[in-house]
C-alpha cells in the first residue's frame, strides 16, 4: 500500500559561511515515517522555487518544524528589534500562506515550535520575542550545555483543557514535555484555541477553531523520542491518521 506523502518544511542553513542549503532534522523525518506511517519529504521553503499551490497539490499533509530564525514581526504588525533574532522571510511567505490554505481546505498540518508560532501569526495572532522577560515567566530556552539527551529532556508539565482535543489525543489532562524556545504567543489569533499551558501560563498547545481538518500545533518538540514518548507518539499517530484520511480522499475529515 502506497504511503501518503508529508512535506516537512525545510530551513535555510549556511554551510562553511558560504554555501546555502535547505535542510531538516532527521528526527522529524523519523517521526513521520515511523510513527505517522507516511513518506517524509523535505521541501525548500522559498517562493523562488515552490508555491503554496504546488505544495497543496502534491502533498497529503505538512509538518511545520522548529527553526532557529523567527517569524518576522512585520508579519504581525510590529517593528523588528535585536530581541527578535534572525529571520527567514522566504519561509514566512510559504509557511504562513500554507497554514491559511490548509485551514480553509481541511488539509492536515502539524506545527512544532516555530511552526506553532507560525500558525498563530497566520491566523492573526502576535508573538513576544523573549518569553523569559515577561513577569512571572520561566526560561523556556534550550539549556546551553549538556548532551543532546539532556537538552531535549522533559522539563515541565502542560495543563490541558479537560475534554479538549489534546486531552483526548493524550488520554490525560496533564503531560510532561521538553522546552527549547525563546519566543512565544503574546496574543492568540481570533480563531486560535489555546488548550495547553505551561505552569507559568505560557501557551503550549493550540488548534484552529472550526477548521475542517487537523491543525494541532505544539510549542515543544515532540519529534524527540517520538516512537517511545507517551505524549509524542499519540500526537504523531493522530497526525498520521489525518494524513491517511486525506490521501484516501476524505477531504473534510474530522481533526482527530
Buried (B, 14 or more C-beta within 10 A) or exposed (E): EEBBBBBBBBBBEEEEEEEEEBEBBEBBBBBBBBBBBBBBBBBBBBBEEBBBEEBBEEBBBBBBBBBEBBBBBEBBEBEEEEEBBEBBEBBBBBBBBBBBBBBEBBBBBBBBBBBBBBBBBBBBBBBBBBBBEBEEBBBBBBBEEEEEEEBBBBBBBBBBBEEBBBBEBBEBBEBBBBBBBBBBBBEBBEBBBBBBBBEBBBBBBBBBEEBBBBBBBBBBBBBBBBEEBEBBBBBBBBBBBBBBBBBEEEEEBEBB
